């Protein structure tokens, strides 16, 4: 495999760029899904647990992947990139200290705690970056590592951990956090004894990472009631693995077809990963057809309002919420969306209101159940009245998933919109401009 340096971080390339979008054109054709960001970045880290090279296929060339690769290279890890295949050689790993300069672009550094402790008996990571969608504390991660024997110290802007040998533990998460589950799995696969993690996350991306770890020699099993059981092993070997398709991208393009009055075949979209999403859009009235190679999404003249709550898998994914709110702005009647995963994920709606959407935010739990944000004054429920026409505007993307919602708004709006902050959307959507243009969008980079 030819060697080349990792791609330059997208966020460093396009800080001064913007998109010009003319609305009103239906999106029609086929789009091929990229590999799942939320699996690829985690698996790049998991690979350094091995004592031989690990080959990962279907890696999306996006900003978060670039940032993760840069961070690993900063630790001395060998990285070879060829197309969408990345080879990680952990044998050259040389330091337990994660560079602050290379780690503030996402929340991946916390996953390095376990692998670095296994290699060096210690780890030091800076405070985390990522999207502005709430505090997202790491106390669940750190508490689990402490149960496994790590001594954690917190300083100004960093976390440090020491442990001669991590040991197995019985860990019950207070909330099924995706990244906390992943952090503890990566720590447990080489810990002494059998670790049991209960009330854990079970997202498809975690299952995919578990498959990689099993291929590397881990003994890992998902049991009933959100329970992971991991029997620690002394060593992990090299392996070859292909990342699953991105279910967030699949949902995004499905909604794009519905909102632009188009028809999009999303190649490699997997029904198993999209069950709750497909149920929700069927209730709204969006037609779709599951085929052997993907899912065909269409449109209707009128859509139905619904009540929707985000939840941990297998519930409705929080990362589907933002484009789905856009869909509900075009439903006839009043819809409610109750966000139960992140307390501050509706901030993006302010710009949508300026474009003509009728959206109100509330701190009450307006769904069918109360959530952990009750009585905490977080605006985590959303009332949408529609349908409402949208007018073009200049809008700035506040976070990754809101970014696609803003593109949807611009693609629907009457007139030409200017979208800034595009470095955030390109953190998670590969080749987004080209994909939209092939579907017929009038969009270009400024």
N, C-alpha and C positions, 0 to 999 in steps of 0.2 A: 504494500500500500504506500502510495506516495505521501511524503510528509509535507505538511504546510503549517504555518502558524494559525492559531485560532483566529476567527473573524474578529475584527475590531468591534467593540461593543456598540450596538445600535444607538444607545443613548448618547454616545460620544460623537456619532456621525451626523445626527439630524436635529440638533437642538435649535437650529434656526429655520427649519423647514416647516411647511404647512401644506394642507391639502385644499385644492379648489374643487368644489363639488357642485355640479348642476343637477338639481332634482327633477323628478318627474318621469324618469325612464325605467321601464320594467327590467328586472334582472332575469335573464334567461340563459340556460346552458348547463354546463357541468363544472363542478369544482372538486378538486381532489384534496382530501384532508391531509394536513401535515401530522407529524407525530405529536403526541400530547405533551404540552409544555410541563404540566404538573407531574408527569412521569419522567420525562427526559432529564430535567434538571436534577431530580432526586437520584436517578440512576447513574448519572455522572459522578455523584458523590459516593454512592454505594460501591462503585467500581474500585475505589481506593482501598477497600477492605481486602482485596485479593492480593496474592503474592505473585501474580502473573498478569499480563495484559488482558483487558476486557474490551470486546468489540461491541459497540452499540449501533444498530441500524435505525433508520427512520427518525433521526434526530432533527428537529426543526431548527433552521438557521434564523434564530430570533434573538432579540436583545438579552433576554434572561439566560439563554444558553451561552451566549458570548460572555456575559458577566460571570457565569459559573465556571466556564473554561478558563478565563483569565485568573480567577481566584485559585483554581487548582494549579495552574502553572506557577502562580506566585508561591505555592507551597513546594514547588519542585517537581510536581507530577508531570510525566511525559504525556503530551496530547498530540494526536495525529488526526487531522480532519481531511476527509475526502468525500465531497458531495454531502450526503446526509448520513455518512458513516463516520463515527468518532471512535478512535482507539485510545483507551486510557491505560497508561503504564505506571502503576503505583510504585514500582521498584525504586524510582528516583525521588520519592517523597522525602523531603529533607528537614522540614520544620513543623512544629506544632502551633506556630503563631500565625493566625490569619491576618493578612494585611488589611488595615482599615481602608486604605485607598481603593482596594480591589473588592471590598465586600459590602459596601453601603448601597448597592444597586438593587438588592433583593433580600429575601429572608433565608436564603440557603445556608449561610454560615452556621446556624444552630445545628444543622444536621451533621456537621463535621465533628462535633464534640466526641461522639462515640468512636468513630474511626481513628481520630487523632489520639485519643486515650489508649486505644488498643495498640497503636504503633509506638507512641512515645511515653505513655504513662501520664500525659498531661495535654491540655489544650487551652488555647487562648483565642477568643473571638471577640470582635467589636460588637457594639450594639447594632441592631438590625435595621435595614432599610425596607424598601418595598412600597406598595401603594398606600395612599392615605385613606384608609377605609376603617379606621378605628385603631386603638392602641395595640391590639393583638399581643398581649404579654407572653413571655416565655417561661412563666413560673411553672406551668405544667411540665414542660420539658425538663427544667432543672430539678424539680421535685422527684421526677422519675429517675434521673441520673443519680441523685443523692441516695435513693433507695438501693441503687445498684453499687453503691460504695464510693461514688465520686465526692470529693470535697470541693464544693463550689464557693468561689469568692466573687463578689461583684464590686467593680470599681467604677470610676468615672468613665463611662463609655465602653466598658468591656466586661466580659465574663471569663473567669479562669476556672479550670477544673483539673484536679489531680487524683490519680488512682493507680496503684501498681497493677491491679487486675480487677476489672469489673466483674461483679458476681450477679448471679440470677436473683430475681426478686418477684414478688407478687405486687403488681401495680394496677390500681384502679384509677382511671382518669375521671376527673369530676365532670368532664365534657369530652365527647368523642372528637377531639381536635385532630385534624389530618396531619399536620406537621409534627405535633407531639407524638402521635402514634409512629410516624416514620422515624423520628429521632430515636425513640426507644427501641424500635426494631433493629436499627443499624447498630445500636449499642449492644443489643441482646444476642445477636448472631454469633459473636465470639466471646461472650461472657461465660463464666464458669457456672454450669448448671442450667436449669430450665426456667426461663422467664415466662410469666403469664401476665398479659396485659388485658384487662377487662374494661368494658365501656369504651372500647377503642373504635377508631374510624375504620371503615371497610370499603372505601371508595375504589373504583376500578383501577385507578392509577397506583394505589397501594398494592392491590393484588398483582399488578404487573411487575412492580418492583420486587415483590415476594418471589415471583417466578424467576426473575433474574438472580436473586440471592440463592434460590434453590439450585439453579444451574451452576452457581459458583461453589456449591457444596453445603449450603446452609440447611438446617433441619427446621422448617418453619411451617406452621399449619394454622389455618383460620377455622376456629370451632364455632359453635352456636353462640348466640347472645353477644355478638361483638367481642369475641375473645381470641386473641392471638397467643399461640403457644410456641415458644422458640427454644429449642435445645441448643445451647452453645457448642460450637466446634472450635478446634484449635487453629485451623487454617481454612482459608477460602482460596479457590483457584481461579484461573481465567475462565471466561465463558463468552458466548456470542448470543446476542439477544436483539429482538426488534421491538421498538417502542410501539404501544397501541396508538390508534388514531385519536385525535383530539375531539372529545365529545362536546367541549365548549364551542369550538369552531363549527362543529356540525349543527348545533342548535342556532348559532348566530346566522349561518347562511340559510337555514330553514325559515327563520323569521324574516330574513331579507327577502325571500321569495314572496312571503305572504304580504309584507308591507308595500312592496313595489309593484304588486299585481303581476308577478312573474312566475317562473317555474324553474327550479334549480334541482338537478340531480347531484346529491352530495355523495361522491364516491368514497367508499370505505366506512361510511357512517354505520355504526353497529347498534341494532335495536336493543340488545341486552344492556348497553350503557345509557340508553336514552328513554327507558320505559316511562319514568315519571314526566319527562319533558313531552313525550309524544301523547301521553294522556291529557296533559294540560292544553296543548295546542288543538287536540281533537275537541275538547270542551269549548274552546274559543271558536272553532269552526274552520280551522286550517286543514285542508286536505293533504294527505301524504300516502305514499305507497312504499312499503318495504320490499326491496328487491334483493337478489342474491349478492350484488356487488355494492349496495348502498341504499339510500332512501331518496325518493323523489318527493319534493315539497312543492305544493302549488299555492293557490290563492282563492279567495271568495270575494264576492261583492260586499258582504257584510259580516262582521264578527260579533261574537257574543261576549258580554262581560262575565268575569268569574271572580271568585275569591281564591287566593293562592297564598301558600306559606312556604318559605324556603325551609330546608331541613338538611340534616346530614344524610348521606347515602344510606338507603335507597330512596330517600325523599327528593324533593325538587331542589336542585343544586343552586347554591347562592350565586354562582357565576353565570347562571342563566337568567337571573332576576332582571338585570339592566336591559338587555334587549327585549325581554318579555314585557317590561313596563312600556317600552315603545310600542309593542304590538297592542297593548291594552288601550293606548291613547286613541286607537282607531276602532275600538269595540263600541257598540251602540249601547250605552248605559253606564252604570257605575261599577267599577271593579275595585277590589281591595287586594293589596299585596302586603303580607306580614313577614318582615325579615327577622329571622331568629338566629342567624349565624354571626353576623357582624352588626354592631350597634350603630354604625355611622356610615351606612352604605347608600343612602338616598341623597347625598349632597349634590350629586350630578343633576338632579331633577330641576334645579334652579334655572339652568340654561335651557332646558326643554320647555319650561313655562314661558320663558322669554320668546321662544319660537312659536308659541301658541297652544301648547299642551295645557290641559286643565288637571293639575296635580296638586294635592294637598298632603302634607306630612303631619303625622300625629305620634305622640309618645305612648299612647295606649296600645295594648295588644289587641289588634282588630281582627285577628284571625279566629279560628275555631278553638285555639288553645292559648293559654298564657305561656310566655317564654321567660327566660332568665333576665330579660331586660325590663320586666314589669316594674313600675314605680321608680325607674332610674332616670327619667326625663330624656331618654334617647329617642330621637325621631326615627323610629324603626317600623312604622306602619305608613302605608301610602294609599290614598284614595285617588283613583283616576276616573274622570268623567269624559266620555267620548261619544262619537268620534269628533276629533278636532283637526282642522287643516293646520299645517305648519308652514311658517314663512322662513325664508332663508335668513341666516344671521352669521356673525363671526362668533365662534364658540371655541373655548379652550378645554381640552380633555383633562379631567382631574385625576383619573386612574385608568388602569388597563381595561377593565371590562366595561366601564362607562364609555370608553373610547369607541367601541363598536356601536353602542347605542347612538352616539353622536353622529357617526357615519350614517346610520340608518335614518336618523332625523334629517340629515342633509340630503340623502338620496330621495327622501319623500317630499321635501320642502319645495315650495314654489319659489324659484329663483336660484341664485348661486350663493353658496355658503363657503366661508373660509374656516377651516378647522386647524387649530394650532395645538401644541402639546403632543404632536404625533409620535414622539419618541416613546410615549407610554403605550400606545396601541401596538407599536412595532416590537415591543418587548414580548408580546404574546401571540401575534398573528403574523405568520410568515408570508412574505411576498403579497401583502394585502392589496396593494394598488393594482398589481398585475392580475390578481384573481378577480377583482371587481371589474376591471376593464374588460376582461374576457367575457364577463357576464353581461356586458353592455353598459356599465356605469360610465357616466361622463365625469371622470375624476382624474386629477393630475396633481403632480407634486409642484409646489411653488418654489 
